[in-house]
């Protein structure tokens, strides 16, 4: 029996750079598992939609589908939008099972990727010393999601022995500019911002703009198509594939 297909389900954005980056990330997943049927879908604002992908897989006689949500925090999209989209897709074809895994989440190993992006940003800006760091995430109206980002920020700060604060591009304070200004108000002049988002788009652009206006010395690019993220996608898939096996 063939292994279940893997569908990576991203949020989606009107910015074409976002879809390009997500597809590059899934290309990294394919390099690790060339034996799998792997597709990309989007919840909103980009194509293809999950239903479109599931219909295509049904025409190819795929019977089992594992959907891996490419979301970093467990908030509204993870708890409402993804379950609704997966339930709708599952109901479309008799005899086909479509199941979602847990979200990609905020893995501690993603800090390795964050460090790489930060080193790239510091090199481009010719910055050699830092007084403080800001970890910038998307932000949510769900306080638990924001608290998860804050916990990761503390872990990251402990690694680098620097003060670190979490900031958010939307829906929650502080914004990146506010976080940078707070550090500069303490006399810290070399403040860098790391972008804990998967792909380019409006939110990371706005976060970077506000950070530079407030005096940040560097802002890193989003995590992007890194093999570490690709391995995390496959780890989620593996759990989902096992759960599809009848007991």
WOWO-V421179 format. One record per residue. N is the residue number from 0. RES is the residue in three letters. SS is DSSP state (2 for helix, 1 for strand, 0 for the rest). PHI is phi in radians with two decimals (* if undefined). D_CENTER is the distance of its C-alpha to the mean C-alpha in whole Angstrom. Layout:
BEGIN
N/RES/SS/PHI/D_CENTER ; N/RES/SS/PHI/D_CENTER
END
This chain:
BEGIN
0/UNK/0/*/32 ; 1/UNK/0/-1.20/29 ; 2/UNK/0/-1.15/25 ; 3/UNK/0/-1.01/23 ; 4/UNK/1/-1.24/21 ; 5/UNK/1/-1.91/17 ; 6/UNK/1/-2.03/15 ; 7/UNK/1/-1.50/11 ; 8/UNK/1/-1.87/11 ; 9/UNK/1/-1.70/8 ; 10/UNK/0/-1.15/9 ; 11/UNK/0/1.78/11 ; 12/UNK/0/-2.72/13 ; 13/UNK/0/-1.29/16 ; 14/UNK/0/-1.35/16 ; 15/UNK/2/-1.09/16 ; 16/UNK/2/-1.10/14 ; 17/UNK/2/-1.12/11 ; 18/UNK/2/-1.08/12 ; 19/UNK/2/-1.07/14 ; 20/UNK/2/-1.20/11 ; 21/UNK/2/-1.08/9 ; 22/UNK/2/-1.14/13 ; 23/UNK/2/-1.16/13 ; 24/UNK/2/-1.08/11 ; 25/UNK/2/-1.22/13 ; 26/UNK/2/-1.08/16 ; 27/UNK/2/-1.14/15 ; 28/UNK/2/-1.10/15 ; 29/UNK/2/-1.09/18 ; 30/UNK/2/-1.09/19 ; 31/UNK/2/-1.36/19 ; 32/UNK/0/-2.34/20 ; 33/UNK/0/-1.14/23 ; 34/UNK/0/-1.41/24 ; 35/UNK/0/-1.59/22 ; 36/UNK/0/-1.44/22 ; 37/UNK/1/-2.22/18 ; 38/UNK/1/-2.27/17 ; 39/UNK/1/-2.08/14 ; 40/UNK/1/-2.45/14 ; 41/UNK/1/-2.31/13 ; 42/UNK/0/-1.21/14 ; 43/UNK/0/-2.84/15 ; 44/UNK/0/1.19/16 ; 45/UNK/0/-2.68/16 ; 46/UNK/0/-2.07/18 ; 47/UNK/0/-1.50/18 ; 48/UNK/1/-1.33/18 ; 49/UNK/2/-1.05/18 ; 50/UNK/2/-1.04/22 ; 51/UNK/2/-1.08/22 ; 52/UNK/2/-1.17/21 ; 53/UNK/2/-1.12/22 ; 54/UNK/2/-1.06/26 ; 55/UNK/2/-1.11/25 ; 56/UNK/2/-1.16/25 ; 57/UNK/2/-1.11/28 ; 58/UNK/2/-1.12/30 ; 59/UNK/0/-1.54/29 ; 60/UNK/0/1.17/30 ; 61/UNK/0/-1.31/27 ; 62/UNK/0/-1.80/28 ; 63/UNK/1/-2.31/25 ; 64/UNK/1/-2.33/21 ; 65/UNK/1/-1.89/18 ; 66/UNK/1/-1.72/15 ; 67/UNK/1/-1.88/12 ; 68/UNK/1/-1.27/9 ; 69/UNK/0/-1.51/6 ; 70/UNK/0/-2.13/5 ; 71/UNK/0/-1.62/4 ; 72/UNK/0/-2.21/8 ; 73/UNK/0/-1.59/11 ; 74/UNK/0/-2.25/13 ; 75/UNK/2/-1.00/14 ; 76/UNK/2/-1.06/12 ; 77/UNK/2/-1.23/12 ; 78/UNK/2/-1.60/16 ; 79/UNK/2/-2.12/17 ; 80/UNK/2/-1.17/16 ; 81/UNK/2/-1.14/14 ; 82/UNK/2/-1.01/18 ; 83/UNK/2/-1.15/20 ; 84/UNK/2/-1.14/18 ; 85/UNK/2/-1.22/19 ; 86/UNK/2/-1.10/22 ; 87/UNK/2/-1.12/23 ; 88/UNK/2/-1.14/22 ; 89/UNK/2/-1.15/24 ; 90/UNK/0/-1.43/27 ; 91/UNK/0/-1.34/28 ; 92/UNK/0/-2.33/29 ; 93/UNK/0/-1.12/32 ; 94/UNK/0/1.56/32 ; 95/UNK/0/-1.88/28 ; 96/UNK/1/-1.82/25 ; 97/UNK/1/-2.14/22 ; 98/UNK/1/-2.27/20 ; 99/UNK/1/-1.74/16 ; 100/UNK/0/-1.59/15 ; 101/UNK/0/-1.19/13 ; 102/UNK/0/-1.18/9 ; 103/UNK/0/-1.03/7 ; 104/UNK/0/1.41/7 ; 105/UNK/0/-1.94/8 ; 106/UNK/0/-1.34/10 ; 107/UNK/0/-1.04/13 ; 108/UNK/0/-1.15/13 ; 109/UNK/2/-1.19/10 ; 110/UNK/2/-1.13/12 ; 111/UNK/2/-1.11/14 ; 112/UNK/2/-1.15/12 ; 113/UNK/2/-1.01/12 ; 114/UNK/2/-1.11/16 ; 115/UNK/2/-1.08/16 ; 116/UNK/2/-1.11/14 ; 117/UNK/2/-1.18/16 ; 118/UNK/2/-1.08/19 ; 119/UNK/2/-1.07/19 ; 120/UNK/2/-1.16/19 ; 121/UNK/2/-1.16/22 ; 122/UNK/2/-1.12/24 ; 123/UNK/2/-1.12/24 ; 124/UNK/2/-1.54/25 ; 125/UNK/0/1.03/27 ; 126/UNK/0/-1.81/27 ; 127/UNK/0/-2.00/28 ; 128/UNK/0/-2.40/28 ; 129/UNK/0/-2.30/26 ; 130/UNK/0/-1.83/27 ; 131/UNK/1/-2.88/23 ; 132/UNK/1/-2.27/20 ; 133/UNK/1/-2.13/17 ; 134/UNK/1/-1.76/14 ; 135/UNK/1/-1.75/12 ; 136/UNK/1/-2.09/9 ; 137/UNK/0/-1.14/9 ; 138/UNK/0/1.65/12 ; 139/UNK/0/-2.63/14 ; 140/UNK/0/-1.35/17 ; 141/UNK/0/-1.55/17 ; 142/UNK/2/-1.08/18 ; 143/UNK/2/-1.16/17 ; 144/UNK/2/-1.13/13 ; 145/UNK/2/-1.19/14 ; 146/UNK/2/-1.14/16 ; 147/UNK/2/-1.11/14 ; 148/UNK/2/-1.14/12 ; 149/UNK/2/-1.09/16 ; 150/UNK/2/-1.10/16 ; 151/UNK/2/-1.13/14 ; 152/UNK/2/-1.05/15 ; 153/UNK/2/-1.13/19 ; 154/UNK/2/-1.09/18 ; 155/UNK/2/-1.12/17 ; 156/UNK/2/-1.09/20 ; 157/UNK/2/-1.11/22 ; 158/UNK/2/-1.07/21 ; 159/UNK/2/-1.74/22 ; 160/UNK/0/0.95/25 ; 161/UNK/0/-2.32/24 ; 162/UNK/1/-1.16/24 ; 163/UNK/1/-2.34/20 ; 164/UNK/1/-2.26/19 ; 165/UNK/1/-1.49/16 ; 166/UNK/1/-2.41/16 ; 167/UNK/1/-2.37/14 ; 168/UNK/0/-1.40/14 ; 169/UNK/0/-2.82/15 ; 170/UNK/0/1.24/17 ; 171/UNK/0/-2.72/18 ; 172/UNK/0/-1.53/20 ; 173/UNK/0/-1.49/20 ; 174/UNK/0/-1.28/19 ; 175/UNK/2/-1.03/18 ; 176/UNK/2/-1.08/22 ; 177/UNK/2/-1.12/23 ; 178/UNK/2/-1.15/21 ; 179/UNK/2/-1.12/23 ; 180/UNK/2/-1.09/26 ; 181/UNK/2/-1.08/26 ; 182/UNK/2/-1.14/26 ; 183/UNK/2/-1.15/29 ; 184/UNK/2/-1.14/31 ; 185/UNK/0/-1.52/31 ; 186/UNK/0/1.61/32 ; 187/UNK/0/-1.56/29 ; 188/UNK/0/-1.69/29 ; 189/UNK/0/-1.96/27 ; 190/UNK/1/-1.98/23 ; 191/UNK/1/-1.99/20 ; 192/UNK/1/-2.07/17 ; 193/UNK/1/-1.82/13 ; 194/UNK/1/-1.70/10 ; 195/UNK/0/-1.60/7 ; 196/UNK/0/-2.37/5 ; 197/UNK/0/-1.28/4 ; 198/UNK/0/-2.49/7 ; 199/UNK/0/-1.13/11 ; 200/UNK/0/2.82/12 ; 201/UNK/2/-1.05/14 ; 202/UNK/2/-1.09/12 ; 203/UNK/2/-1.13/12 ; 204/UNK/2/-1.11/15 ; 205/UNK/2/-1.18/17 ; 206/UNK/2/-1.08/15 ; 207/UNK/2/-1.17/17 ; 208/UNK/2/-1.04/20 ; 209/UNK/2/-1.14/21 ; 210/UNK/2/-1.13/20 ; 211/UNK/2/-1.15/23 ; 212/UNK/2/-1.06/25 ; 213/UNK/0/-1.47/25 ; 214/UNK/0/1.86/26 ; 215/UNK/0/-1.07/23 ; 216/UNK/0/-1.51/24 ; 217/UNK/1/-2.84/21 ; 218/UNK/1/-2.34/17 ; 219/UNK/0/-1.40/15 ; 220/UNK/0/-1.29/13 ; 221/UNK/0/-1.02/9 ; 222/UNK/0/-1.02/8 ; 223/UNK/0/1.30/9 ; 224/UNK/0/-1.52/10 ; 225/UNK/0/-1.79/11 ; 226/UNK/2/-1.01/13 ; 227/UNK/2/-1.10/12 ; 228/UNK/2/-1.19/9 ; 229/UNK/2/-1.06/11 ; 230/UNK/2/-1.14/13 ; 231/UNK/2/-1.16/11 ; 232/UNK/2/-1.05/11 ; 233/UNK/2/-1.20/14 ; 234/UNK/2/-1.13/15 ; 235/UNK/2/-1.13/14 ; 236/UNK/2/-1.03/16 ; 237/UNK/2/-1.04/19 ; 238/UNK/2/-1.13/19 ; 239/UNK/2/-1.12/19 ; 240/UNK/2/-1.16/21 ; 241/UNK/2/-1.12/24 ; 242/UNK/2/-1.18/23 ; 243/UNK/0/-1.38/25 ; 244/UNK/0/-1.25/28 ; 245/UNK/0/-1.10/31 ; 246/UNK/0/-1.56/32
END
